[in-house]
């Protein structure tokens, strides 16, 4: 795309040692994605761009002026 090599990746991850206070309803109301992000096993996807320094997340690539 636009002369750059890109790849979409799908991945799963686990978050260990989540403090109990993150499960509070007021915090979760302020940050609705927190429930999904801290699930025992979560899934997500990202677009990566190949650079001279290796693969980089598209948002970081854009911040660096890519």
PyMOL Python script that loads the backbone (N, CA, C, O; Angstrom):
from pymol import cmd

cmd.read_pdbstr("""\
ATOM      1  N   UNK A   1       0.843  -1.169   0.000  1.00  0.00           N
ATOM      2  CA  UNK A   1       0.000   0.000   0.000  1.00  0.00           C
ATOM      3  C   UNK A   1       0.893   1.238   0.000  1.00  0.00           C
ATOM      4  O   UNK A   1       1.734   1.394   0.886  1.00  0.00           O
ATOM      5  N   UNK A   2       0.720   2.111  -0.979  1.00  0.00           N
ATOM      6  CA  UNK A   2       1.504   3.338  -1.108  1.00  0.00           C
ATOM      7  C   UNK A   2       3.004   3.067  -1.045  1.00  0.00           C
ATOM      8  O   UNK A   2       3.762   3.880  -0.516  1.00  0.00           O
ATOM      9  N   UNK A   3       3.433   1.927  -1.584  1.00  0.00           N
ATOM     10  CA  UNK A   3       4.841   1.579  -1.624  1.00  0.00           C
ATOM     11  C   UNK A   3       5.372   0.925  -0.362  1.00  0.00           C
ATOM     12  O   UNK A   3       6.562   0.619  -0.285  1.00  0.00           O
ATOM     13  N   UNK A   4       4.524   0.703   0.623  1.00  0.00           N
ATOM     14  CA  UNK A   4       4.961   0.070   1.874  1.00  0.00           C
ATOM     15  C   UNK A   4       4.342  -1.316   1.984  1.00  0.00           C
ATOM     16  O   UNK A   4       3.227  -1.549   1.518  1.00  0.00           O
ATOM     17  N   UNK A   5       5.073  -2.227   2.602  1.00  0.00           N
ATOM     18  CA  UNK A   5       4.560  -3.562   2.846  1.00  0.00           C
ATOM     19  C   UNK A   5       3.801  -3.532   4.172  1.00  0.00           C
ATOM     20  O   UNK A   5       4.352  -3.123   5.194  1.00  0.00           O
ATOM     21  N   UNK A   6       2.530  -3.966   4.159  1.00  0.00           N
ATOM     22  CA  UNK A   6       1.725  -3.983   5.378  1.00  0.00           C
ATOM     23  C   UNK A   6       1.166  -5.379   5.600  1.00  0.00           C
ATOM     24  O   UNK A   6       1.099  -6.192   4.679  1.00  0.00           O
ATOM     25  N   UNK A   7       0.771  -5.637   6.821  1.00  0.00           N
ATOM     26  CA  UNK A   7       0.169  -6.918   7.162  1.00  0.00           C
ATOM     27  C   UNK A   7      -0.818  -6.713   8.298  1.00  0.00           C
ATOM     28  O   UNK A   7      -0.540  -5.977   9.245  1.00  0.00           O
ATOM     29  N   UNK A   8      -1.974  -7.365   8.205  1.00  0.00           N
ATOM     30  CA  UNK A   8      -2.924  -7.340   9.320  1.00  0.00           C
ATOM     31  C   UNK A   8      -2.713  -8.609  10.125  1.00  0.00           C
ATOM     32  O   UNK A   8      -2.666  -9.706   9.568  1.00  0.00           O
ATOM     33  N   UNK A   9      -2.588  -8.460  11.418  1.00  0.00           N
ATOM     34  CA  UNK A   9      -2.378  -9.608  12.295  1.00  0.00           C
ATOM     35  C   UNK A   9      -3.531  -9.708  13.280  1.00  0.00           C
ATOM     36  O   UNK A   9      -4.049  -8.698  13.757  1.00  0.00           O
ATOM     37  N   UNK A  10      -3.921 -10.934  13.577  1.00  0.00           N
ATOM     38  CA  UNK A  10      -4.908 -11.228  14.618  1.00  0.00           C
ATOM     39  C   UNK A  10      -4.158 -11.946  15.719  1.00  0.00           C
ATOM     40  O   UNK A  10      -3.350 -12.834  15.448  1.00  0.00           O
ATOM     41  N   UNK A  11      -4.421 -11.566  16.968  1.00  0.00           N
ATOM     42  CA  UNK A  11      -3.692 -12.175  18.069  1.00  0.00           C
ATOM     43  C   UNK A  11      -4.555 -12.283  19.316  1.00  0.00           C
ATOM     44  O   UNK A  11      -5.570 -11.598  19.447  1.00  0.00           O
ATOM     45  N   UNK A  12      -4.140 -13.144  20.221  1.00  0.00           N
ATOM     46  CA  UNK A  12      -4.779 -13.263  21.533  1.00  0.00           C
ATOM     47  C   UNK A  12      -3.732 -12.976  22.596  1.00  0.00           C
ATOM     48  O   UNK A  12      -2.535 -13.161  22.376  1.00  0.00           O
ATOM     49  N   UNK A  13      -4.199 -12.525  23.745  1.00  0.00           N
ATOM     50  CA  UNK A  13      -3.274 -12.235  24.837  1.00  0.00           C
ATOM     51  C   UNK A  13      -3.958 -12.437  26.173  1.00  0.00           C
ATOM     52  O   UNK A  13      -5.186 -12.468  26.258  1.00  0.00           O
ATOM     53  N   UNK A  14      -3.160 -12.574  27.208  1.00  0.00           N
ATOM     54  CA  UNK A  14      -3.641 -12.697  28.582  1.00  0.00           C
ATOM     55  C   UNK A  14      -2.971 -11.629  29.430  1.00  0.00           C
ATOM     56  O   UNK A  14      -1.799 -11.307  29.235  1.00  0.00           O
ATOM     57  N   UNK A  15      -3.725 -11.087  30.368  1.00  0.00           N
ATOM     58  CA  UNK A  15      -3.184 -10.104  31.294  1.00  0.00           C
ATOM     59  C   UNK A  15      -3.139 -10.768  32.664  1.00  0.00           C
ATOM     60  O   UNK A  15      -4.175 -11.166  33.196  1.00  0.00           O
ATOM     61  N   UNK A  16      -1.946 -10.891  33.238  1.00  0.00           N
ATOM     62  CA  UNK A  16      -1.774 -11.509  34.552  1.00  0.00           C
ATOM     63  C   UNK A  16      -1.735 -10.449  35.639  1.00  0.00           C
ATOM     64  O   UNK A  16      -1.313  -9.318  35.397  1.00  0.00           O
ATOM     65  N   UNK A  17      -2.169 -10.810  36.822  1.00  0.00           N
ATOM     66  CA  UNK A  17      -2.043  -9.942  37.986  1.00  0.00           C
ATOM     67  C   UNK A  17      -2.890  -8.688  37.917  1.00  0.00           C
ATOM     68  O   UNK A  17      -2.458  -7.622  38.355  1.00  0.00           O
ATOM     69  N   UNK A  18      -4.088  -8.801  37.375  1.00  0.00           N
ATOM     70  CA  UNK A  18      -4.974  -7.639  37.287  1.00  0.00           C
ATOM     71  C   UNK A  18      -5.477  -7.296  38.688  1.00  0.00           C
ATOM     72  O   UNK A  18      -6.075  -8.148  39.344  1.00  0.00           O
ATOM     73  N   UNK A  19      -5.251  -6.069  39.163  1.00  0.00           N
ATOM     74  CA  UNK A  19      -5.700  -5.687  40.504  1.00  0.00           C
ATOM     75  C   UNK A  19      -7.227  -5.703  40.612  1.00  0.00           C
ATOM     76  O   UNK A  19      -7.929  -5.446  39.633  1.00  0.00           O
ATOM     77  N   UNK A  20      -7.721  -6.000  41.781  1.00  0.00           N
ATOM     78  CA  UNK A  20      -9.163  -6.088  42.014  1.00  0.00           C
ATOM     79  C   UNK A  20      -9.873  -4.756  41.748  1.00  0.00           C
ATOM     80  O   UNK A  20     -11.032  -4.753  41.332  1.00  0.00           O
ATOM     81  N   UNK A  21      -9.197  -3.627  41.979  1.00  0.00           N
ATOM     82  CA  UNK A  21      -9.852  -2.332  41.807  1.00  0.00           C
ATOM     83  C   UNK A  21     -10.252  -2.056  40.353  1.00  0.00           C
ATOM     84  O   UNK A  21     -11.079  -1.183  40.091  1.00  0.00           O
ATOM     85  N   UNK A  22      -9.665  -2.800  39.408  1.00  0.00           N
ATOM     86  CA  UNK A  22     -10.022  -2.602  37.997  1.00  0.00           C
ATOM     87  C   UNK A  22     -11.407  -3.168  37.682  1.00  0.00           C
ATOM     88  O   UNK A  22     -11.981  -2.872  36.634  1.00  0.00           O
ATOM     89  N   UNK A  23     -11.930  -3.970  38.583  1.00  0.00           N
ATOM     90  CA  UNK A  23     -13.232  -4.591  38.366  1.00  0.00           C
ATOM     91  C   UNK A  23     -14.380  -3.753  38.923  1.00  0.00           C
ATOM     92  O   UNK A  23     -15.536  -4.168  38.852  1.00  0.00           O
ATOM     93  N   UNK A  24     -14.076  -2.584  39.473  1.00  0.00           N
ATOM     94  CA  UNK A  24     -15.107  -1.699  40.021  1.00  0.00           C
ATOM     95  C   UNK A  24     -16.022  -1.155  38.931  1.00  0.00           C
ATOM     96  O   UNK A  24     -15.562  -0.801  37.846  1.00  0.00           O
ATOM     97  N   UNK A  25     -17.313  -1.088  39.221  1.00  0.00           N
ATOM     98  CA  UNK A  25     -18.281  -0.668  38.213  1.00  0.00           C
ATOM     99  C   UNK A  25     -18.089   0.786  37.785  1.00  0.00           C
ATOM    100  O   UNK A  25     -18.340   1.115  36.625  1.00  0.00           O
ATOM    101  N   UNK A  26     -17.651   1.668  38.690  1.00  0.00           N
ATOM    102  CA  UNK A  26     -17.473   3.072  38.300  1.00  0.00           C
ATOM    103  C   UNK A  26     -16.301   3.218  37.321  1.00  0.00           C
ATOM    104  O   UNK A  26     -16.384   4.001  36.374  1.00  0.00           O
ATOM    105  N   UNK A  27     -15.234   2.487  37.537  1.00  0.00           N
ATOM    106  CA  UNK A  27     -14.097   2.532  36.626  1.00  0.00           C
ATOM    107  C   UNK A  27     -14.484   1.954  35.266  1.00  0.00           C
ATOM    108  O   UNK A  27     -14.146   2.513  34.222  1.00  0.00           O
ATOM    109  N   UNK A  28     -15.190   0.838  35.293  1.00  0.00           N
ATOM    110  CA  UNK A  28     -15.603   0.202  34.051  1.00  0.00           C
ATOM    111  C   UNK A  28     -16.617   1.056  33.290  1.00  0.00           C
ATOM    112  O   UNK A  28     -16.679   0.989  32.062  1.00  0.00           O
ATOM    113  N   UNK A  29     -17.411   1.857  34.004  1.00  0.00           N
ATOM    114  CA  UNK A  29     -18.346   2.761  33.336  1.00  0.00           C
ATOM    115  C   UNK A  29     -17.584   3.873  32.605  1.00  0.00           C
ATOM    116  O   UNK A  29     -17.993   4.310  31.529  1.00  0.00           O
ATOM    117  N   UNK A  30     -16.476   4.325  33.197  1.00  0.00           N
ATOM    118  CA  UNK A  30     -15.667   5.368  32.567  1.00  0.00           C
ATOM    119  C   UNK A  30     -14.854   4.839  31.388  1.00  0.00           C
ATOM    120  O   UNK A  30     -14.584   5.566  30.432  1.00  0.00           O
ATOM    121  N   UNK A  31     -14.466   3.555  31.468  1.00  0.00           N
ATOM    122  CA  UNK A  31     -13.634   2.932  30.435  1.00  0.00           C
ATOM    123  C   UNK A  31     -14.293   1.626  29.993  1.00  0.00           C
ATOM    124  O   UNK A  31     -13.877   0.552  30.429  1.00  0.00           O
ATOM    125  N   UNK A  32     -15.312   1.699  29.139  1.00  0.00           N
ATOM    126  CA  UNK A  32     -16.068   0.505  28.738  1.00  0.00           C
ATOM    127  C   UNK A  32     -15.220  -0.596  28.097  1.00  0.00           C
ATOM    128  O   UNK A  32     -15.553  -1.774  28.221  1.00  0.00           O
ATOM    129  N   UNK A  33     -14.146  -0.238  27.423  1.00  0.00           N
ATOM    130  CA  UNK A  33     -13.293  -1.246  26.781  1.00  0.00           C
ATOM    131  C   UNK A  33     -12.450  -2.017  27.786  1.00  0.00           C
ATOM    132  O   UNK A  33     -11.849  -3.033  27.436  1.00  0.00           O
ATOM    133  N   UNK A  34     -12.397  -1.555  29.018  1.00  0.00           N
ATOM    134  CA  UNK A  34     -11.586  -2.202  30.046  1.00  0.00           C
ATOM    135  C   UNK A  34     -12.042  -3.638  30.302  1.00  0.00           C
ATOM    136  O   UNK A  34     -11.213  -4.529  30.490  1.00  0.00           O
ATOM    137  N   UNK A  35     -13.340  -3.862  30.311  1.00  0.00           N
ATOM    138  CA  UNK A  35     -13.872  -5.205  30.569  1.00  0.00           C
ATOM    139  C   UNK A  35     -13.341  -6.190  29.534  1.00  0.00           C
ATOM    140  O   UNK A  35     -12.873  -7.275  29.882  1.00  0.00           O
ATOM    141  N   UNK A  36     -13.413  -5.812  28.275  1.00  0.00           N
ATOM    142  CA  UNK A  36     -12.937  -6.683  27.199  1.00  0.00           C
ATOM    143  C   UNK A  36     -11.422  -6.829  27.233  1.00  0.00           C
ATOM    144  O   UNK A  36     -10.896  -7.930  27.069  1.00  0.00           O
ATOM    145  N   UNK A  37     -10.724  -5.721  27.447  1.00  0.00           N
ATOM    146  CA  UNK A  37      -9.253  -5.739  27.422  1.00  0.00           C
ATOM    147  C   UNK A  37      -8.669  -6.590  28.539  1.00  0.00           C
ATOM    148  O   UNK A  37      -7.602  -7.181  28.375  1.00  0.00           O
ATOM    149  N   UNK A  38      -9.356  -6.659  29.671  1.00  0.00           N
ATOM    150  CA  UNK A  38      -8.828  -7.416  30.815  1.00  0.00           C
ATOM    151  C   UNK A  38      -9.506  -8.774  31.004  1.00  0.00           C
ATOM    152  O   UNK A  38      -9.368  -9.393  32.059  1.00  0.00           O
ATOM    153  N   UNK A  39     -10.231  -9.235  29.995  1.00  0.00           N
ATOM    154  CA  UNK A  39     -10.836 -10.568  30.063  1.00  0.00           C
ATOM    155  C   UNK A  39      -9.720 -11.604  30.196  1.00  0.00           C
ATOM    156  O   UNK A  39      -8.583 -11.345  29.802  1.00  0.00           O
ATOM    157  N   UNK A  40     -10.042 -12.778  30.751  1.00  0.00           N
ATOM    158  CA  UNK A  40      -8.992 -13.799  30.935  1.00  0.00           C
ATOM    159  C   UNK A  40      -8.197 -14.085  29.659  1.00  0.00           C
ATOM    160  O   UNK A  40      -6.975 -14.220  29.713  1.00  0.00           O
ATOM    161  N   UNK A  41      -8.866 -14.179  28.531  1.00  0.00           N
ATOM    162  CA  UNK A  41      -8.183 -14.289  27.244  1.00  0.00           C
ATOM    163  C   UNK A  41      -8.859 -13.307  26.307  1.00  0.00           C
ATOM    164  O   UNK A  41     -10.063 -13.399  26.067  1.00  0.00           O
ATOM    165  N   UNK A  42      -8.096 -12.377  25.783  1.00  0.00           N
ATOM    166  CA  UNK A  42      -8.646 -11.351  24.907  1.00  0.00           C
ATOM    167  C   UNK A  42      -8.066 -11.504  23.508  1.00  0.00           C
ATOM    168  O   UNK A  42      -6.985 -12.064  23.329  1.00  0.00           O
ATOM    169  N   UNK A  43      -8.789 -11.005  22.532  1.00  0.00           N
ATOM    170  CA  UNK A  43      -8.333 -11.051  21.139  1.00  0.00           C
ATOM    171  C   UNK A  43      -8.382  -9.646  20.564  1.00  0.00           C
ATOM    172  O   UNK A  43      -9.203  -8.821  20.964  1.00  0.00           O
ATOM    173  N   UNK A  44      -7.498  -9.394  19.632  1.00  0.00           N
ATOM    174  CA  UNK A  44      -7.465  -8.095  18.970  1.00  0.00           C
ATOM    175  C   UNK A  44      -6.811  -8.266  17.613  1.00  0.00           C
ATOM    176  O   UNK A  44      -6.372  -9.361  17.263  1.00  0.00           O
ATOM    177  N   UNK A  45      -6.746  -7.192  16.852  1.00  0.00           N
ATOM    178  CA  UNK A  45      -6.055  -7.219  15.567  1.00  0.00           C
ATOM    179  C   UNK A  45      -5.350  -5.891  15.384  1.00  0.00           C
ATOM    180  O   UNK A  45      -5.708  -4.892  16.008  1.00  0.00           O
ATOM    181  N   UNK A  46      -4.345  -5.887  14.524  1.00  0.00           N
ATOM    182  CA  UNK A  46      -3.565  -4.682  14.273  1.00  0.00           C
ATOM    183  C   UNK A  46      -3.033  -4.718  12.852  1.00  0.00           C
ATOM    184  O   UNK A  46      -2.871  -5.784  12.258  1.00  0.00           O
ATOM    185  N   UNK A  47      -2.767  -3.535  12.318  1.00  0.00           N
ATOM    186  CA  UNK A  47      -2.109  -3.413  11.012  1.00  0.00           C
ATOM    187  C   UNK A  47      -0.672  -3.000  11.278  1.00  0.00           C
ATOM    188  O   UNK A  47      -0.418  -2.020  11.978  1.00  0.00           O
ATOM    189  N   UNK A  48       0.269  -3.754  10.714  1.00  0.00           N
ATOM    190  CA  UNK A  48       1.694  -3.483  10.883  1.00  0.00           C
ATOM    191  C   UNK A  48       2.293  -3.041   9.557  1.00  0.00           C
ATOM    192  O   UNK A  48       1.861  -3.471   8.488  1.00  0.00           O
ATOM    193  N   UNK A  49       3.298  -2.172   9.645  1.00  0.00           N
ATOM    194  CA  UNK A  49       3.986  -1.656   8.466  1.00  0.00           C
ATOM    195  C   UNK A  49       5.450  -2.078   8.562  1.00  0.00           C
ATOM    196  O   UNK A  49       6.079  -1.908   9.607  1.00  0.00           O
ATOM    197  N   UNK A  50       5.993  -2.626   7.473  1.00  0.00           N
ATOM    198  CA  UNK A  50       7.407  -3.004   7.443  1.00  0.00           C
ATOM    199  C   UNK A  50       8.243  -1.741   7.239  1.00  0.00           C
ATOM    200  O   UNK A  50       8.029  -0.992   6.286  1.00  0.00           O
ATOM    201  N   UNK A  51       9.199  -1.514   8.144  1.00  0.00           N
ATOM    202  CA  UNK A  51      10.094  -0.358   8.041  1.00  0.00           C
ATOM    203  C   UNK A  51      11.534  -0.867   8.025  1.00  0.00           C
ATOM    204  O   UNK A  51      11.770  -2.067   8.166  1.00  0.00           O
ATOM    205  N   UNK A  52      12.483   0.028   7.856  1.00  0.00           N
ATOM    206  CA  UNK A  52      13.899  -0.358   7.910  1.00  0.00           C
ATOM    207  C   UNK A  52      14.293  -0.839   9.297  1.00  0.00           C
ATOM    208  O   UNK A  52      15.291  -1.542   9.454  1.00  0.00           O
ATOM    209  N   UNK A  53      13.507  -0.460  10.311  1.00  0.00           N
ATOM    210  CA  UNK A  53      13.777  -0.875  11.695  1.00  0.00           C
ATOM    211  C   UNK A  53      12.920  -2.058  12.122  1.00  0.00           C
ATOM    212  O   UNK A  53      12.885  -2.390  13.307  1.00  0.00           O
ATOM    213  N   UNK A  54      12.233  -2.699  11.192  1.00  0.00           N
ATOM    214  CA  UNK A  54      11.369  -3.830  11.514  1.00  0.00           C
ATOM    215  C   UNK A  54       9.903  -3.444  11.401  1.00  0.00           C
ATOM    216  O   UNK A  54       9.572  -2.355  10.933  1.00  0.00           O
ATOM    217  N   UNK A  55       9.028  -4.346  11.834  1.00  0.00           N
ATOM    218  CA  UNK A  55       7.585  -4.117  11.758  1.00  0.00           C
ATOM    219  C   UNK A  55       7.161  -3.131  12.829  1.00  0.00           C
ATOM    220  O   UNK A  55       7.648  -3.175  13.959  1.00  0.00           O
ATOM    221  N   UNK A  56       6.237  -2.230  12.457  1.00  0.00           N
ATOM    222  CA  UNK A  56       5.788  -1.186  13.371  1.00  0.00           C
ATOM    223  C   UNK A  56       4.266  -1.058  13.248  1.00  0.00           C
ATOM    224  O   UNK A  56       3.712  -1.148  12.152  1.00  0.00           O
ATOM    225  N   UNK A  57       3.604  -0.848  14.385  1.00  0.00           N
ATOM    226  CA  UNK A  57       2.160  -0.632  14.382  1.00  0.00           C
ATOM    227  C   UNK A  57       1.846   0.602  13.529  1.00  0.00           C
ATOM    228  O   UNK A  57       2.593   1.580  13.552  1.00  0.00           O
ATOM    229  N   UNK A  58       0.754   0.554  12.786  1.00  0.00           N
ATOM    230  CA  UNK A  58       0.414   1.648  11.872  1.00  0.00           C
ATOM    231  C   UNK A  58       0.287   2.997  12.570  1.00  0.00           C
ATOM    232  O   UNK A  58       0.644   4.018  11.982  1.00  0.00           O
ATOM    233  N   UNK A  59      -0.210   3.036  13.807  1.00  0.00           N
ATOM    234  CA  UNK A  59      -0.361   4.307  14.522  1.00  0.00           C
ATOM    235  C   UNK A  59       1.006   4.917  14.840  1.00  0.00           C
ATOM    236  O   UNK A  59       1.187   6.129  14.720  1.00  0.00           O
ATOM    237  N   UNK A  60       1.959   4.090  15.243  1.00  0.00           N
ATOM    238  CA  UNK A  60       3.311   4.594  15.499  1.00  0.00           C
ATOM    239  C   UNK A  60       3.963   5.058  14.209  1.00  0.00           C
ATOM    240  O   UNK A  60       4.678   6.060  14.186  1.00  0.00           O
ATOM    241  N   UNK A  61       3.710   4.321  13.135  1.00  0.00           N
ATOM    242  CA  UNK A  61       4.247   4.685  11.828  1.00  0.00           C
ATOM    243  C   UNK A  61       3.736   6.065  11.406  1.00  0.00           C
ATOM    244  O   UNK A  61       4.504   6.892  10.914  1.00  0.00           O
ATOM    245  N   UNK A  62       2.448   6.305  11.599  1.00  0.00           N
ATOM    246  CA  UNK A  62       1.847   7.600  11.228  1.00  0.00           C
ATOM    247  C   UNK A  62       2.399   8.724  12.100  1.00  0.00           C
ATOM    248  O   UNK A  62       2.645   9.824  11.607  1.00  0.00           O
ATOM    249  N   UNK A  63       2.596   8.456  13.399  1.00  0.00           N
ATOM    250  CA  UNK A  63       3.138   9.478  14.308  1.00  0.00           C
ATOM    251  C   UNK A  63       4.533   9.898  13.896  1.00  0.00           C
ATOM    252  O   UNK A  63       4.919  11.057  14.054  1.00  0.00           O
ATOM    253  N   UNK A  64       5.292   8.942  13.364  1.00  0.00           N
ATOM    254  CA  UNK A  64       6.671   9.233  12.950  1.00  0.00           C
ATOM    255  C   UNK A  64       6.728   9.867  11.567  1.00  0.00           C
ATOM    256  O   UNK A  64       7.811  10.093  11.028  1.00  0.00           O
ATOM    257  N   UNK A  65       5.576  10.151  11.000  1.00  0.00           N
ATOM    258  CA  UNK A  65       5.540  10.812   9.700  1.00  0.00           C
ATOM    259  C   UNK A  65       5.550   9.881   8.521  1.00  0.00           C
ATOM    260  O   UNK A  65       5.856  10.296   7.404  1.00  0.00           O
ATOM    261  N   UNK A  66       5.213   8.597   8.752  1.00  0.00           N
ATOM    262  CA  UNK A  66       5.232   7.618   7.669  1.00  0.00           C
ATOM    263  C   UNK A  66       4.119   7.787   6.688  1.00  0.00           C
ATOM    264  O   UNK A  66       4.023   7.024   5.726  1.00  0.00           O
TER     265      UNK A  66
END
""", "prot")
cmd.dss("prot")
cmd.show_as("cartoon", "prot")
cmd.util.cbc("prot")
cmd.orient("prot")
